[in-house]
Amino acid sequence: TSIMRDSYVYIDGYGQDKINHAYAYGGPELAIKTINENFGLNIKNFATVDFSSLPVIIDLLGGINIEITSDEIQYLNDYINHLNYLEGTSAPHIYSPGLQHLNGTQALAYSRIRYTAGGDYERTQRHRTVLNALFDKVLSSPVTSYPALLNDLLPYVETSLSTTDILSLATEVASIGNNLEQDRFPRDGYAEGANIGGVYYLTFDIETAKQQMRDYIFNDVK
């Protein structure tokens, strides 16, 4: 479940602001509290990665396969150039559309694209596409490899879960397979951009979004 980063919500101690600011103000704890209080959820645990750790994780898994469109290539390569400059990496450009095998830097560059049709809405879809590709990569590995894989990945992940919890969840999910359902809130048609105090926000009816999110997440829970 993705939440648009510009969503205008209440953050305890800071008032109305963009939801992604909650993480900047108080880390994962305040981010979780903000999501729970605004959307009527009860999230207790988290796993978080940042721009530095995501490429390392992807490279440790051997890269991922992503379908690249022709209108993404220019922006993808611009971001690859930027990341190569910042991180001292030498990730190559992508020259043609279609299914491409991306290394960590290339995949992060892909995740950051938001100037094609759909703007930031499509960027959240790219985030989900990358996560789905990572999910497929892990599921293609034998369950017996999970302890060693976790040992390699955990230094790059901040999480409230124990190693035992993660291995238990991973084993259970592996038995289910990739049947991910995905959605993004606020949904199309239920939000609009607004300039408030000279800052762009995505405004929406919080009660509607709360009900839609709860219906989506808990639809099959009896």
C-alpha positions as CSV (number, residue, x, y, z in Angstrom):
1,T,0.0,0.0,0.0
2,S,1.6,3.3,-1.1
3,I,0.8,6.7,0.3
4,M,1.5,9.8,-1.8
5,R,4.4,11.7,-0.2
6,D,2.7,15.1,-0.6
7,S,-0.5,14.0,1.2
8,Y,-1.7,16.7,3.6
9,V,-2.2,15.1,7.0
10,Y,-1.9,15.8,10.7
11,I,1.5,15.0,12.3
12,D,1.5,14.9,16.1
13,G,3.6,17.8,17.4
14,Y,3.9,19.5,14.0
15,G,0.3,20.1,12.8
16,Q,-0.8,19.7,9.2
17,D,2.1,18.9,6.8
18,K,3.3,16.5,4.1
19,I,3.2,12.9,5.3
20,N,6.8,12.2,4.3
21,H,7.9,14.9,6.7
22,A,6.9,12.7,9.6
23,Y,9.9,10.5,8.9
24,A,12.2,13.5,8.7
25,Y,10.9,14.8,12.0
26,G,10.8,11.6,14.0
27,G,12.1,8.6,12.0
28,P,10.1,5.4,11.5
29,E,8.4,5.7,14.9
30,L,6.7,9.1,14.0
31,A,6.0,7.9,10.5
32,I,4.1,4.9,11.7
33,K,2.3,6.9,14.3
34,T,1.2,9.4,11.7
35,I,0.0,6.7,9.3
36,N,-1.9,4.9,12.1
37,E,-3.6,8.0,13.5
38,N,-4.6,9.4,10.1
39,F,-5.8,6.1,8.5
40,G,-7.1,4.1,11.5
41,L,-4.4,1.4,11.2
42,N,-2.4,-0.4,13.9
43,I,1.0,-0.9,12.3
44,K,3.6,-2.0,14.8
45,N,6.7,-3.0,12.9
46,F,8.7,-1.6,10.1
47,A,11.6,-2.2,7.7
48,T,13.2,0.8,6.0
49,V,15.9,1.4,3.5
50,D,17.3,4.6,2.0
51,F,18.9,5.9,-1.2
52,S,22.3,4.5,-0.1
53,S,21.2,1.1,1.0
54,L,18.7,0.2,-1.7
55,P,21.3,-0.1,-4.5
56,V,23.5,-2.3,-2.3
57,I,20.6,-4.6,-1.6
58,I,19.7,-4.9,-5.2
59,D,23.3,-5.7,-6.2
60,L,23.5,-8.3,-3.5
61,L,20.5,-10.0,-5.0
62,G,22.2,-9.9,-8.5
63,G,20.1,-7.1,-10.0
64,I,16.5,-7.0,-11.1
65,N,14.5,-7.2,-14.4
66,I,12.4,-4.1,-15.2
67,E,10.4,-3.2,-18.3
68,I,11.6,0.2,-19.4
69,T,9.5,2.4,-21.7
70,S,10.9,4.7,-24.4
71,D,9.7,7.9,-22.5
72,E,11.6,6.8,-19.4
73,I,15.0,6.3,-21.0
74,Q,16.2,10.0,-21.0
75,Y,15.2,10.6,-17.4
76,L,16.6,7.2,-16.3
77,N,20.0,8.1,-17.8
78,D,19.9,11.6,-16.3
79,Y,19.4,10.1,-12.9
80,I,22.1,7.4,-13.5
81,N,24.5,10.3,-14.3
82,H,23.5,12.1,-11.1
83,L,23.9,9.0,-8.9
84,N,27.2,8.1,-10.5
85,Y,28.5,11.5,-9.7
86,L,27.2,11.5,-6.1
87,E,28.3,7.9,-5.3
88,G,31.4,7.5,-7.4
89,T,29.8,4.6,-9.3
90,S,30.0,3.8,-13.0
91,A,26.6,2.4,-13.8
92,P,26.1,2.3,-17.6
93,H,23.2,3.9,-19.5
94,I,20.2,2.1,-20.8
95,Y,19.8,2.6,-24.6
96,S,16.7,0.8,-25.6
97,P,13.2,0.2,-24.2
98,G,12.0,-3.3,-23.2
99,L,12.9,-5.7,-20.4
100,Q,16.2,-4.6,-19.0
101,H,18.4,-6.2,-16.2
102,L,19.2,-3.3,-13.9
103,N,22.0,-3.1,-11.3
104,G,21.4,-1.2,-8.0
105,T,22.3,2.3,-9.2
106,Q,20.2,1.9,-12.4
107,A,17.2,0.6,-10.4
108,L,17.4,3.5,-7.9
109,A,17.6,5.9,-10.9
110,Y,14.5,4.2,-12.3
111,S,12.7,4.6,-9.0
112,R,13.3,8.4,-8.9
113,I,11.8,9.2,-12.3
114,R,8.8,11.5,-11.9
115,Y,8.8,13.7,-15.0
116,T,7.0,11.4,-17.4
117,A,3.2,11.3,-17.8
118,G,1.6,10.6,-14.4
119,G,4.3,12.5,-12.5
120,D,4.6,11.5,-8.9
121,Y,1.7,9.1,-9.2
122,E,3.7,7.0,-11.6
123,R,6.8,7.3,-9.5
124,T,5.0,5.5,-6.7
125,Q,4.1,2.8,-9.2
126,R,7.8,2.5,-10.1
127,H,8.6,2.0,-6.4
128,R,6.1,-0.9,-6.3
129,T,7.5,-2.3,-9.6
130,V,11.0,-2.4,-8.1
131,L,9.8,-4.0,-4.8
132,N,7.8,-6.5,-6.8
133,A,10.9,-7.4,-8.8
134,L,12.9,-7.8,-5.6
135,F,10.2,-10.0,-4.2
136,D,10.3,-12.2,-7.3
137,K,14.1,-12.4,-7.0
138,V,13.9,-13.6,-3.4
139,L,11.1,-16.1,-4.2
140,S,13.3,-17.6,-6.9
141,S,15.9,-18.4,-4.3
142,P,15.6,-21.6,-2.3
143,V,14.3,-21.2,1.3
144,T,17.4,-22.8,2.6
145,S,19.4,-19.8,1.3
146,Y,17.3,-17.3,3.3
147,P,19.5,-17.3,6.5
148,A,22.7,-16.5,4.6
149,L,20.8,-14.0,2.4
150,L,19.4,-12.3,5.5
151,N,22.8,-12.1,7.0
152,D,24.0,-10.2,3.9
153,L,21.0,-7.8,3.7
154,L,20.3,-6.9,7.3
155,P,23.2,-4.5,7.7
156,Y,21.5,-2.3,5.1
157,V,18.0,-2.4,6.6
158,E,16.7,-0.6,9.7
159,T,13.9,-2.8,11.2
160,S,12.0,-3.5,14.4
161,L,11.7,-7.2,13.5
162,S,14.1,-9.8,14.8
163,T,16.0,-12.2,12.6
164,T,13.7,-15.0,13.8
165,D,10.6,-13.0,12.9
166,I,11.9,-12.2,9.4
167,L,12.9,-15.8,8.6
168,S,9.5,-17.0,9.8
169,L,7.6,-14.5,7.8
170,A,9.8,-15.1,4.7
171,T,9.3,-18.8,4.8
172,E,5.5,-18.4,5.1
173,V,5.4,-15.9,2.2
174,A,7.6,-18.2,0.1
175,S,5.0,-20.9,0.5
176,I,2.3,-18.6,-0.8
177,G,4.2,-17.3,-3.8
178,N,3.9,-13.9,-5.5
179,N,0.3,-13.0,-5.2
180,L,0.9,-9.4,-4.3
181,E,-2.1,-7.0,-4.4
182,Q,-1.1,-3.3,-4.7
183,D,-2.9,0.0,-4.4
184,R,-2.1,3.7,-3.8
185,F,-3.8,6.3,-1.6
186,P,-5.4,8.8,-2.0
187,R,-6.8,7.2,-5.1
188,D,-7.3,9.0,-8.4
189,G,-10.3,11.2,-8.4
190,Y,-10.3,11.6,-4.6
191,A,-7.5,14.2,-4.3
192,E,-6.3,17.4,-5.7
193,G,-3.2,19.6,-5.5
194,A,-3.4,22.7,-3.5
195,N,-0.9,25.6,-2.8
196,I,-1.0,26.3,0.9
197,G,1.4,29.0,2.2
198,G,3.4,28.8,-1.0
199,V,3.9,25.0,-0.7
200,Y,2.3,22.3,-2.8
201,Y,0.2,19.7,-1.0
202,L,-2.1,16.9,-2.1
203,T,-5.4,17.5,-0.3
204,F,-8.2,14.9,0.2
205,D,-10.9,13.9,2.5
206,I,-9.2,11.9,5.2
207,E,-12.3,10.0,6.3
208,T,-12.9,8.8,2.7
209,A,-9.2,7.7,2.3
210,K,-9.3,6.0,5.7
211,Q,-12.3,3.9,4.8
212,Q,-11.0,3.1,1.3
213,M,-7.7,2.0,2.7
214,R,-9.2,-0.1,5.5
215,D,-11.6,-1.8,3.0
216,Y,-8.7,-2.6,0.7
217,I,-6.3,-3.9,3.4
218,F,-8.8,-5.8,5.5
219,N,-11.3,-6.9,2.8
220,D,-10.5,-10.6,3.2
221,V,-10.0,-10.6,7.0
222,K,-12.8,-12.3,8.7
